[in-house]
Amino acid sequence: MRIAIIGSGAAGAVSAWLLQDQHQVVLFEAAPRVGGHVHTVKVAGDGPPIPVELGAEFVFEEGYGGLLALIDRFGIPRETDPLAVSMTMEEGRRTIQVPPRSAAALSRLASPRMLRRLAWMLRLAREAEVVADQQDWSVSVQGLMDRARIPRDVADTMLAPLVASCWGVPTDLARELAAFSVVRVMGLRLRHQPHAVFPAGGLGSYLDAVMADAPGVDLRLSTPVTKLDRDAQGLALTAGGQVERFDAAILACDWHNSAAMCAGSPALQAWYQAFAAFEDYRAQVAVHRDLRHMPAHRGLWGAANYQFTLDRKPRTTVWSGRRFRRDLFRSWLREGEAPPASTLFTADYRHIVVTPAHRGRQERLAALQGTAGLHAAGMYTAGVDNHESALRSALRVGQALAPQAPRVAWFARHVSD
């Protein structure tokens, strides 16, 4: 078949890699680069340029089998690192590091007030284990805190802001997120340590390797697709002002772009409605050198640094230069906040909102897969709000369109549930 794939993020690029031996694949990308939300940039400074993630970043040893298998298949060196995080609360008056990496950091956890908060956090983690084991999509973050009987002051000053910081959303929205997705994405499982995995050259290096191993793919960068339609002759795709015909198409871009492409086509109305049902929010991140976005005490810095306040949206600042001993950071900006003066890169995102209702939207989309010659792929279409979900969606496309392909069989052995 002649297959169009729209979007070269993880789902689109890996779908192309899986299908290219069996079909004629054309991969359309609106941007001038491959990667989508995987966006590794190089930052110069004292010494050689270092890779910094402007998009997707944290990958764990647990739950990322497909991604780690691809990294290893292409011989990309990787290192692991047990993560420490910092949490600044009480209007900036107190910062703790978890787990503590020094005697000074340990002493900050020893106050009765902080020990009480940590005890309730452990209680929440135990309750979260049940939700994770049962893959229970029905429970929200607030519902999980209610189940664990978390006192209101602990929920308001620590636990709800922690989730809000990680997602870069207001605290009220963080309470509505699906607890199962939050637990899986944050690696909050008591049975394993959240060791992060860092491929040499950044996450973008594995997608570069995927595309280098797919020479049969017709890659068209800077070529946005503006319309899809279906008639008696098949699928008609409009890109760059030209109409082309395909036997099948994989929408591996975001839900809002997919909805826009299907809008106005009577044959694709069900697809349009399914895409339009997903919820998202807008966020901006900045890579910068501003120390004011980090804890005042350098010895308490973590890989991720959460700032909680009661009157403003919490945020996260990632110490992007940590492994290279560089003062280089990535912050989720608060609504209306200008990027720091030292900003090197910014990126705007429309991020999916994964509430308990998200599962029903995924099921609606799953029921449409293959109809009218279309398939949908992307993190939001399968599983939780993490990178492995995007790869699982690509595997699903491969199994539907090239079930006998050796790459599909190999990938199926590695992708995590």
LINPENOR-V565525 format. One record per residue. N is the residue number from 1. PHI is phi in whole degrees, 0 to 359 (NA if undefined). Layout:
BEGIN
n=N phi=PHI
n=N phi=PHI
END
This chain:
BEGIN
n=1 phi=NA
n=2 phi=262
n=3 phi=240
n=4 phi=261
n=5 phi=244
n=6 phi=250
n=7 phi=110
n=8 phi=249
n=9 phi=289
n=10 phi=303
n=11 phi=295
n=12 phi=290
n=13 phi=295
n=14 phi=288
n=15 phi=302
n=16 phi=298
n=17 phi=297
n=18 phi=288
n=19 phi=264
n=20 phi=296
n=21 phi=280
n=22 phi=253
n=23 phi=221
n=24 phi=271
n=25 phi=248
n=26 phi=245
n=27 phi=252
n=28 phi=262
n=29 phi=222
n=30 phi=290
n=31 phi=276
n=32 phi=276
n=33 phi=218
n=34 phi=274
n=35 phi=139
n=36 phi=60
n=37 phi=283
n=38 phi=270
n=39 phi=218
n=40 phi=266
n=41 phi=246
n=42 phi=255
n=43 phi=242
n=44 phi=277
n=45 phi=174
n=46 phi=285
n=47 phi=110
n=48 phi=292
n=49 phi=302
n=50 phi=242
n=51 phi=282
n=52 phi=229
n=53 phi=271
n=54 phi=268
n=55 phi=236
n=56 phi=304
n=57 phi=219
n=58 phi=283
n=59 phi=234
n=60 phi=249
n=61 phi=291
n=62 phi=262
n=63 phi=88
n=64 phi=232
n=65 phi=299
n=66 phi=294
n=67 phi=295
n=68 phi=295
n=69 phi=295
n=70 phi=294
n=71 phi=302
n=72 phi=287
n=73 phi=300
n=74 phi=267
n=75 phi=67
n=76 phi=276
n=77 phi=299
n=78 phi=218
n=79 phi=233
n=80 phi=244
n=81 phi=209
n=82 phi=292
n=83 phi=278
n=84 phi=246
n=85 phi=235
n=86 phi=244
n=87 phi=229
n=88 phi=253
n=89 phi=222
n=90 phi=54
n=91 phi=56
n=92 phi=89
n=93 phi=277
n=94 phi=223
n=95 phi=236
n=96 phi=238
n=97 phi=239
n=98 phi=229
n=99 phi=288
n=100 phi=292
n=101 phi=246
n=102 phi=204
n=103 phi=298
n=104 phi=295
n=105 phi=293
n=106 phi=295
n=107 phi=296
n=108 phi=288
n=109 phi=270
n=110 phi=273
n=111 phi=288
n=112 phi=304
n=113 phi=295
n=114 phi=286
n=115 phi=298
n=116 phi=296
n=117 phi=299
n=118 phi=293
n=119 phi=296
n=120 phi=289
n=121 phi=296
n=122 phi=296
n=123 phi=300
n=124 phi=296
n=125 phi=298
n=126 phi=294
n=127 phi=292
n=128 phi=294
n=129 phi=302
n=130 phi=294
n=131 phi=299
n=132 phi=293
n=133 phi=296
n=134 phi=272
n=135 phi=49
n=136 phi=273
n=137 phi=276
n=138 phi=279
n=139 phi=260
n=140 phi=273
n=141 phi=301
n=142 phi=297
n=143 phi=298
n=144 phi=295
n=145 phi=296
n=146 phi=294
n=147 phi=301
n=148 phi=279
n=149 phi=58
n=150 phi=293
n=151 phi=302
n=152 phi=301
n=153 phi=294
n=154 phi=289
n=155 phi=297
n=156 phi=285
n=157 phi=262
n=158 phi=225
n=159 phi=284
n=160 phi=296
n=161 phi=297
n=162 phi=298
n=163 phi=294
n=164 phi=299
n=165 phi=297
n=166 phi=296
n=167 phi=263
n=168 phi=66
n=169 phi=236
n=170 phi=299
n=171 phi=299
n=172 phi=299
n=173 phi=290
n=174 phi=300
n=175 phi=295
n=176 phi=272
n=177 phi=295
n=178 phi=290
n=179 phi=299
n=180 phi=300
n=181 phi=295
n=182 phi=300
n=183 phi=297
n=184 phi=293
n=185 phi=292
n=186 phi=279
n=187 phi=69
n=188 phi=275
n=189 phi=247
n=190 phi=292
n=191 phi=278
n=192 phi=214
n=193 phi=272
n=194 phi=281
n=195 phi=281
n=196 phi=277
n=197 phi=247
n=198 phi=235
n=199 phi=287
n=200 phi=301
n=201 phi=86
n=202 phi=90
n=203 phi=298
n=204 phi=300
n=205 phi=294
n=206 phi=285
n=207 phi=289
n=208 phi=299
n=209 phi=292
n=210 phi=301
n=211 phi=290
n=212 phi=295
n=213 phi=266
n=214 phi=231
n=215 phi=294
n=216 phi=280
n=217 phi=277
n=218 phi=274
n=219 phi=271
n=220 phi=238
n=221 phi=281
n=222 phi=53
n=223 phi=229
n=224 phi=288
n=225 phi=270
n=226 phi=254
n=227 phi=204
n=228 phi=233
n=229 phi=210
n=230 phi=229
n=231 phi=222
n=232 phi=296
n=233 phi=268
n=234 phi=120
n=235 phi=272
n=236 phi=248
n=237 phi=241
n=238 phi=254
n=239 phi=216
n=240 phi=60
n=241 phi=80
n=242 phi=250
n=243 phi=257
n=244 phi=234
n=245 phi=255
n=246 phi=220
n=247 phi=279
n=248 phi=207
n=249 phi=220
n=250 phi=246
n=251 phi=273
n=252 phi=250
n=253 phi=257
n=254 phi=291
n=255 phi=302
n=256 phi=289
n=257 phi=291
n=258 phi=296
n=259 phi=298
n=260 phi=298
n=261 phi=291
n=262 phi=273
n=263 phi=299
n=264 phi=90
n=265 phi=260
n=266 phi=303
n=267 phi=290
n=268 phi=248
n=269 phi=299
n=270 phi=296
n=271 phi=295
n=272 phi=303
n=273 phi=296
n=274 phi=293
n=275 phi=294
n=276 phi=293
n=277 phi=284
n=278 phi=286
n=279 phi=257
n=280 phi=213
n=281 phi=220
n=282 phi=260
n=283 phi=214
n=284 phi=229
n=285 phi=241
n=286 phi=225
n=287 phi=264
n=288 phi=208
n=289 phi=236
n=290 phi=278
n=291 phi=294
n=292 phi=291
n=293 phi=274
n=294 phi=249
n=295 phi=304
n=296 phi=297
n=297 phi=264
n=298 phi=300
n=299 phi=296
n=300 phi=257
n=301 phi=298
n=302 phi=236
n=303 phi=298
n=304 phi=238
n=305 phi=232
n=306 phi=263
n=307 phi=243
n=308 phi=251
n=309 phi=222
n=310 phi=270
n=311 phi=255
n=312 phi=224
n=313 phi=296
n=314 phi=299
n=315 phi=211
n=316 phi=241
n=317 phi=239
n=318 phi=269
n=319 phi=278
n=320 phi=295
n=321 phi=265
n=322 phi=302
n=323 phi=289
n=324 phi=248
n=325 phi=58
n=326 phi=242
n=327 phi=273
n=328 phi=223
n=329 phi=225
n=330 phi=233
n=331 phi=240
n=332 phi=281
n=333 phi=278
n=334 phi=288
n=335 phi=303
n=336 phi=82
n=337 phi=275
n=338 phi=283
n=339 phi=299
n=340 phi=302
n=341 phi=299
n=342 phi=272
n=343 phi=299
n=344 phi=257
n=345 phi=216
n=346 phi=228
n=347 phi=213
n=348 phi=254
n=349 phi=229
n=350 phi=251
n=351 phi=257
n=352 phi=294
n=353 phi=260
n=354 phi=261
n=355 phi=265
n=356 phi=305
n=357 phi=290
n=358 phi=299
n=359 phi=299
n=360 phi=296
n=361 phi=293
n=362 phi=298
n=363 phi=294
n=364 phi=297
n=365 phi=292
n=366 phi=299
n=367 phi=293
n=368 phi=270
n=369 phi=306
n=370 phi=92
n=371 phi=288
n=372 phi=58
n=373 phi=80
n=374 phi=254
n=375 phi=224
n=376 phi=245
n=377 phi=222
n=378 phi=142
n=379 phi=307
n=380 phi=289
n=381 phi=272
n=382 phi=211
n=383 phi=82
n=384 phi=263
n=385 phi=277
n=386 phi=216
n=387 phi=295
n=388 phi=298
n=389 phi=298
n=390 phi=298
n=391 phi=290
n=392 phi=296
n=393 phi=293
n=394 phi=293
n=395 phi=299
n=396 phi=299
n=397 phi=297
n=398 phi=299
n=399 phi=293
n=400 phi=282
n=401 phi=253
n=402 phi=212
n=403 phi=298
n=404 phi=264
n=405 phi=293
n=406 phi=302
n=407 phi=295
n=408 phi=296
n=409 phi=298
n=410 phi=297
n=411 phi=294
n=412 phi=299
n=413 phi=285
n=414 phi=244
n=415 phi=295
n=416 phi=284
n=417 phi=289
END
